[in-house]
Amino acid sequence: MPVGKRQQSNTVLYTLIIFVAFFIVSTVFAVVFYTKSEDYKASLVNLENELSDIVTDTERPKIPTLVGAKTSGSYINTLINFNDRATQVLLGSPVPNTTAEAKLDKIEIAVARCVELAQPHVTLKLDPNTGLVPVMEQLVTAMNTLKNTNAALTSQSEQERERYRSAIQEAQATETKLAQDKENFFQQSEQVASNYKALETEMSSAADERVANVQNQLSQEQDTGRAINQELLKTKAELDQTKTKMSDALDKMAAIEPGADRAAEAYKPDGRIILVDYASGVVHINIGNRDRAYKGLTFSVFDKGASIKNEDAFKAEIEVVGVADQYSMARIIKSNPRNPVTNDDTIANLVWSATDPQTFVLAGAFDLDGDGFADADATERITALIARWGGVVEPSVNANTDYVIIGSKPKVPVKPTFEALETDPLAQDRFDAAMLKLADYTAVKEKAQALMVPMLEYDKFLYLIGYTGQIGKPGSF
């Protein structure tokens, strides 16, 4: 074989070997590079998953906004620093070497404890989620209220102290005055004792003389008393003789000409019925303005020709509702259905008079409303009624008294004992007042009897003024 061809053949062989070697090496590098690339891809996926646990893709661009300015290191480190600062602000001291979750648990426990301690001092119901700042605001408000209350109480306490000091000063002044008064009283008592001793000495020295003088005066008074008694006996005997003579003279005069019966004036009619309207229950009477009639005046109605004293003659009660010059209209307020009002029936009112006013005296207790109990102001109310109808009420009986209206006898309670007065000090006053009323009642009756003034029971008085149907009605007295 030629040498040139052999050399060319070796070169190709060497080149082929080198190419194969490079190919093998490149294949190995490619396999290694691919293996490493897959490992890097797996690592990248793991890193991306871990990063997603820390921050999401949407949060990642907003980290500076969400976290704030990065202080040192990473944003995680910044968040940890912020968490430590918040923990220190809330708890007062950092909690090292613990997780954020553990720090939050400690904070929640501390906040719940603070809320629990603050609750008794605030009015609103607190919740652990309320937050420390609102709780502090509530506490500040409560503290301000408490401070104001304390200030007011302090002012009030100072005022009370001032009053107490004033009271102490007044007590001391009073004590000083009492001590002075005590000394004065002591001196006065000493003076009185001295005067008493002097008087006792004087009286003892002149006792016999004084006794003799008193006995002489007593003897003179006894002689004077006997003389006066003899004079009274003589006067009484003369008075009895005069009464006997006067009684005999009155009897003789009555046999010649009977005296006037003053009580008969109470049963004289004042007018009569001139017209009856049964449908409307209205009557006309022959009394008008010229007779001083007026609205509200009442009359009793009696059978024509019958005596007013006979109560069987009573027919009705009427009240004037309209007044003309010569007559008046009156409504029937009470009537006897079996004996209706007719023309020419007579009417009467004991108080009213077309000429002279009637004079009355009231005695006793009166039951105005018919409830069975005497009214305390009955006398005043009856007096007002009589005055309204033209009559006059006087306090005592005299010769000009026309009638005495007799009520029930005043009741007198049992005279209080000493033990009763201890429990009711006013019992004696009530007993004395009742005794005075009873004495007045008895005196009026006795004087009326002596002066022959007609005495009418309260029921008879109502009967004679046409007022029995008004009892118990509002405004009747």
C-alpha positions in Angstrom: 0.0 0.0 0.0 1.4 3.3 -0.8 2.5 5.5 2.2 0.3 8.5 1.2 -2.9 6.5 1.3 -2.0 4.9 4.6 -1.5 8.3 6.2 -4.8 9.6 4.9 -6.6 6.5 6.2 -5.2 7.0 9.7 -6.2 10.7 9.7 -9.8 9.8 8.9 -9.7 7.1 11.6 -8.4 9.5 14.2 -10.9 12.1 13.1 -13.7 9.5 13.4 -12.5 8.4 16.9 -12.3 12.0 18.0 -15.8 12.7 16.7 -17.2 9.7 18.4 -15.5 10.7 21.6 -16.9 14.2 21.3 -20.3 12.8 20.6 -20.1 10.6 23.7 -19.0 13.5 25.8 -21.7 15.8 24.5 -24.3 13.1 25.0 -23.1 12.7 28.6 -23.2 16.5 29.2 -26.7 16.6 27.6 -27.9 13.9 29.9 -26.4 15.5 33.0 -27.7 18.9 31.9 -31.2 17.5 31.4 -31.2 15.8 34.8 -30.0 19.0 36.5 -32.7 21.0 34.6 -35.5 18.7 35.9 -34.1 19.0 39.4 -34.1 22.8 39.1 -37.7 22.8 37.8 -38.9 20.7 40.8 -37.0 23.0 43.2 -38.6 26.0 41.5 -42.1 24.5 41.8 -41.5 23.8 45.5 -40.2 27.3 46.0 -43.2 28.8 44.3 -45.5 26.7 46.5 -43.7 27.8 49.6 -43.8 31.4 48.4 -47.6 31.1 47.8 -48.0 30.0 51.4 -46.2 33.2 52.4 -47.8 35.6 49.9 -50.2 35.2 47.0 -49.5 36.4 43.4 -52.1 39.2 43.9 -50.6 40.2 47.3 -47.0 40.1 46.1 -47.1 43.5 44.2 -48.9 45.1 47.2 -46.4 44.0 49.8 -45.0 47.5 50.4 -48.6 48.9 50.7 -49.8 46.1 53.0 -46.7 45.8 55.2 -45.3 49.3 55.1 -41.7 50.6 54.8 -39.2 47.8 55.1 -37.1 48.4 58.1 -34.3 45.8 57.9 -34.0 42.5 56.2 -37.0 41.0 54.5 -40.7 42.0 54.7 -41.2 39.0 56.9 -38.7 40.3 59.3 -40.4 43.7 59.1 -43.8 42.1 60.0 -42.2 40.3 62.9 -40.7 43.6 64.2 -44.2 45.3 63.8 -45.8 42.3 65.7 -43.2 42.7 68.5 -43.9 46.4 68.7 -47.6 45.8 68.9 -47.1 43.1 71.6 -45.0 45.5 73.6 -47.6 48.3 73.2 -50.4 46.0 74.4 -48.6 43.9 77.1 -45.9 46.4 78.1 -43.0 44.1 77.4 -42.0 42.0 74.3 -42.5 38.2 74.2 -39.2 36.8 72.8 -38.7 33.5 71.1 -42.4 32.9 70.5 -44.6 32.7 67.4 -47.0 35.4 66.3 -49.9 33.1 67.2 -48.6 32.6 70.7 -48.2 36.4 71.1 -51.7 36.9 69.8 -53.1 34.4 72.4 -51.3 36.2 75.2 -52.7 39.5 73.9 -56.3 38.1 73.7 -56.0 36.8 77.2 -54.7 40.1 78.5 -57.5 42.1 76.7 -60.2 39.7 78.0 -58.8 40.2 81.5 -58.8 44.0 81.1 -62.4 44.0 79.8 -63.4 41.8 82.8 -61.7 44.3 85.2 -63.3 47.3 83.5 -66.8 46.0 83.3 -67.9 46.9 86.9 -66.8 50.5 86.3 -68.7 51.2 83.0 -72.4 51.2 82.2 -72.3 49.6 78.8 -72.0 45.8 78.4 -68.4 45.1 77.2 -67.3 42.3 74.9 -63.7 41.0 74.6 -63.9 42.0 71.0 -64.7 45.6 71.9 -61.0 46.5 71.9 -58.8 48.2 74.4 -59.2 51.7 73.1 -63.0 51.7 73.4 -62.7 50.1 76.8 -60.2 52.9 77.8 -62.6 55.5 76.5 -65.4 54.0 78.6 -63.1 53.9 81.6 -62.1 57.6 81.1 -65.8 58.6 80.9 -66.5 56.6 84.1 -63.4 58.2 85.7 -64.5 61.7 84.7 -68.0 61.0 86.1 -66.4 59.6 89.3 -64.2 62.7 89.6 -67.2 65.0 89.2 -69.1 63.0 91.8 -66.1 63.0 94.1 -65.8 66.8 93.6 -69.5 67.3 94.4 -69.2 65.0 97.4 -66.1 66.8 98.6 -67.9 70.1 98.3 -70.9 68.7 100.1 -68.6 67.2 102.8 -66.9 70.6 103.2 -70.3 72.2 103.6 -71.3 69.6 106.2 -68.0 70.2 108.0 -68.7 73.9 108.0 -72.2 73.2 109.4 -70.7 70.9 112.0 -68.2 73.6 113.0 -71.0 76.2 113.1 -73.1 73.8 115.2 -70.2 73.2 117.5 -69.7 76.9 117.9 -73.4 77.4 118.6 -73.4 74.5 121.1 -70.4 76.0 122.8 -72.1 79.4 122.9 -75.3 77.8 124.2 -73.3 75.9 126.8 -71.7 79.1 127.9 -75.0 80.9 128.1 -76.6 78.0 130.0 -73.7 78.1 132.4 -74.2 81.8 132.9 -78.0 81.2 133.3 -77.2 78.5 135.8 -75.0 80.8 137.8 -77.7 83.5 137.7 -80.4 81.0 138.7 -78.2 79.9 141.5 -77.7 83.4 142.8 -81.4 84.1 142.4 -82.2 80.9 144.4 -79.8 82.0 147.1 -81.5 85.4 147.1 -85.0 83.7 147.3 -83.8 81.4 150.1 -82.5 84.4 152.0 -85.8 86.3 151.4 -87.7 83.2 152.5 -85.8 83.0 155.7 -86.3 86.6 156.4 -90.0 86.3 155.6 -90.3 83.1 157.7 -88.7 85.0 160.6 -91.1 88.0 160.1 -94.2 85.7 159.8 -93.1 83.7 162.8 -92.8 86.9 164.9 -96.2 88.2 163.8 -98.1 84.9 163.5 -100.3 85.4 166.6 -101.2 89.0 165.5 -102.0 87.8 162.0 -104.2 84.9 163.2 -106.1 87.2 165.4 -106.8 89.6 162.5 -107.8 86.8 160.2 -110.2 85.4 162.8 -111.8 88.9 163.3 -112.2 89.3 159.6 -113.7 85.8 159.3 -116.2 86.6 162.0 -117.2 89.8 160.3 -117.6 88.0 156.9 -119.7 85.4 158.6 -122.0 88.0 160.1 -122.2 89.7 156.7 -123.0 86.4 155.0 -125.8 85.6 157.4 -127.3 89.1 156.8 -127.1 88.6 153.0 -128.6 85.2 153.3 -131.5 86.5 155.3 -132.0 89.2 152.7 -132.0 86.6 149.9 -134.5 84.5 151.7 -136.8 87.5 152.2 -136.4 88.5 148.5 -137.2 84.9 147.4 -140.3 84.8 149.5 -141.4 88.1 148.0 -140.7 86.8 144.5 -142.7 83.7 145.1 -145.6 85.8 146.3 -145.3 88.0 143.2 -145.2 85.0 140.9 -148.3 83.6 142.6 -150.1 86.9 142.2 -149.0 87.2 138.6 -150.2 83.7 137.8 -153.6 84.4 139.4 -153.8 87.6 137.4 -153.0 85.8 134.2 -155.5 83.1 134.9 -158.2 85.8 135.5 -157.3 87.6 132.3 -157.4 84.4 130.3 -160.8 83.7 131.7 -162.0 87.1 130.5 -160.0 87.2 127.1 -157.9 84.3 125.9 -154.3 85.3 124.9 -152.8 85.0 121.4 -151.3 81.7 120.4 -147.9 82.7 119.0 -147.4 79.3 117.5 -150.5 79.7 115.4 -148.6 82.2 113.2 -146.5 79.4 112.0 -149.5 77.7 110.4 -150.9 80.7 108.5 -151.0 80.2 104.7 -149.0 82.7 102.6 -151.0 82.3 99.3 -153.0 79.9 97.1 -152.9 78.0 93.8 -154.6 79.8 91.0 -153.9 77.5 88.1 -152.7 73.9 87.6 -151.1 72.5 84.4 -151.1 68.7 85.1 -149.3 67.8 81.9 -146.2 69.9 82.6 -146.4 69.6 86.3 -146.5 73.4 86.7 -148.8 75.5 88.9 -149.4 79.3 89.2 -149.6 81.0 92.6 -151.0 84.4 93.5 -147.7 85.7 94.7 -145.4 87.8 92.5 -142.8 90.5 92.3 -145.0 92.9 94.4 -144.9 90.3 97.2 -141.1 89.9 97.0 -141.2 86.4 95.4 -138.2 85.1 93.5 -136.9 82.1 91.7 -135.9 79.2 94.0 -138.5 80.0 96.7 -140.3 76.8 97.9 -143.7 76.3 99.4 -145.7 73.5 100.9 -149.2 72.9 99.4 -152.2 72.0 101.6 -155.9 71.2 101.0 -158.0 74.3 100.6 -159.8 75.1 103.8 -157.8 72.6 105.8 -155.5 73.5 108.8 -151.8 73.5 107.9 -151.1 72.1 111.4 -152.8 68.9 110.2 -150.1 67.0 108.3 -152.8 64.9 106.6 -153.7 68.1 104.7 -150.2 68.2 103.0 -150.4 67.6 99.3 -147.2 68.7 97.6 -144.0 70.9 97.5 -143.4 73.4 94.8 -140.5 75.6 93.7 -140.8 79.0 92.0 -139.3 79.0 88.5 -140.7 82.2 87.0 -142.0 85.4 88.6 -144.4 88.0 87.1 -145.7 91.1 88.8 -148.9 89.6 90.3 -148.3 85.8 90.1 -145.5 83.2 89.8 -145.0 79.9 88.1 -143.7 77.0 90.2 -142.9 73.4 89.4 -144.1 70.5 91.5 -141.1 68.8 93.1 -142.9 66.5 95.4 -146.6 65.5 95.5 -149.1 62.9 96.8 -150.5 61.0 93.7 -153.6 60.1 95.6 -154.3 63.8 96.4 -153.3 65.9 93.4 -152.9 69.7 93.6 -156.0 71.7 92.7 -157.0 75.3 92.3 -157.4 77.3 95.6 -155.1 74.9 97.6 -153.2 77.0 100.1 -149.4 77.4 100.2 -147.1 78.3 103.0 -143.4 79.0 103.8 -142.5 79.6 107.4 -139.4 81.7 106.6 -140.7 83.8 103.7 -142.9 86.8 104.4 -144.3 89.4 102.1 -144.2 92.0 104.9 -141.8 91.7 107.9 -138.9 89.3 108.1 -139.1 86.4 110.5 -136.6 86.0 113.3 -135.2 82.6 114.2 -132.8 81.0 116.7 -131.2 77.6 116.0 -130.4 75.1 118.8 -129.0 71.6 118.7 -127.4 69.4 116.0 -128.9 69.0 112.5 -128.6 66.3 109.9 -128.9 68.1 106.5 -128.4 65.2 104.1 -130.3 62.5 105.9 -127.4 60.2 106.4 -128.0 59.7 110.1 -125.1 61.9 111.2 -125.1 65.6 112.3 -123.3 68.0 110.0 -120.6 70.1 111.5 -121.5 73.2 109.5 -125.3 72.7 109.6 -126.0 75.8 111.6 -124.2 78.0 109.1 -125.9 76.4 106.1 -129.4 76.7 107.6 -128.6 80.3 108.5 -127.6 81.0 104.9 -130.9 79.4 103.6 -133.0 81.5 106.0 -131.1 84.6 105.0 -131.6 83.9 101.3 -135.4 83.7 101.9 -135.5 87.0 103.8 -135.4 85.7 107.4 -133.0 86.6 110.2 -131.1 84.2 112.5 -130.0 85.5 115.9 -127.6 83.9 118.4 -129.9 84.0 121.4 -133.6 84.1 122.3 -135.2 87.4 123.1 -138.7 89.0 123.1 -138.5 89.6 119.4 -137.7 86.0 118.4 -140.4 84.5 116.2 -139.4 80.8 116.2 -136.8 78.5 117.7 -135.8 75.6 115.4 -134.8 72.7 117.6 -132.4 70.0 116.3 -131.3 66.9 118.0 -129.8 67.1 121.5 -126.0 67.4 121.3 -124.2 64.2 122.2 -121.7 64.4 125.1 -118.9 61.8 125.2 -117.9 60.1 128.4 -115.7 62.3 130.5 -112.1 61.3 129.8 -110.1 59.6 132.5 -106.5 60.4 133.4 -105.4 57.4 131.4 -107.5 58.4 128.4 -105.9 61.9 128.5 -102.5 60.4 128.3 -103.3 58.7 125.0 -105.5 61.5 123.7 -104.7 65.0 125.1 -107.5 66.6 123.1 -110.2 64.4 124.7 -110.8 66.9 127.5 -111.2 69.8 125.0 -113.8 67.8 123.0 -115.7 67.0 126.2 -115.7 70.6 127.3 -116.9 71.8 123.9 -119.7 69.2 123.9 -120.8 70.3 127.4 -120.9 73.9 126.2 -123.1 73.0 123.3 -125.4 71.0 125.6 -125.6 74.0 128.0 -126.4 76.4 125.1 -129.1 73.9 123.8 -130.7 73.7 127.3 -130.5 77.5 127.8 -132.2 78.2 124.5 -135.1 75.9 125.2 -135.6 77.2 128.7 -135.5 80.8 127.6 -137.9 80.1 124.7 -140.3 78.4 127.1 -140.1 81.3 129.5 -140.8 83.8 126.8 -143.4 81.6 125.2 -141.5 81.6 121.8 -142.8 78.7 119.6 -140.3 75.9 119.3 -140.4 73.8 116.1 -138.6 70.5 115.5 -136.3 70.5 112.5 -138.5 68.0 110.6 -141.5 70.3 111.2 -139.5 73.3 110.0 -138.7 71.5 106.7 -142.4 70.6 106.4 -143.5 74.2 106.8 -141.0 75.6 104.2 -141.7 72.9 101.5 -138.2 71.6 101.6 -138.4 67.9 102.6 -138.1 66.9 98.9 -134.8 68.8 98.6 -132.9 66.8 101.3 -129.9 65.1 99.9 -129.9 67.0 96.6 -126.7 68.9 95.6 -126.9 72.6 96.5 -130.0 72.2 98.7 -128.2 74.0 101.6 
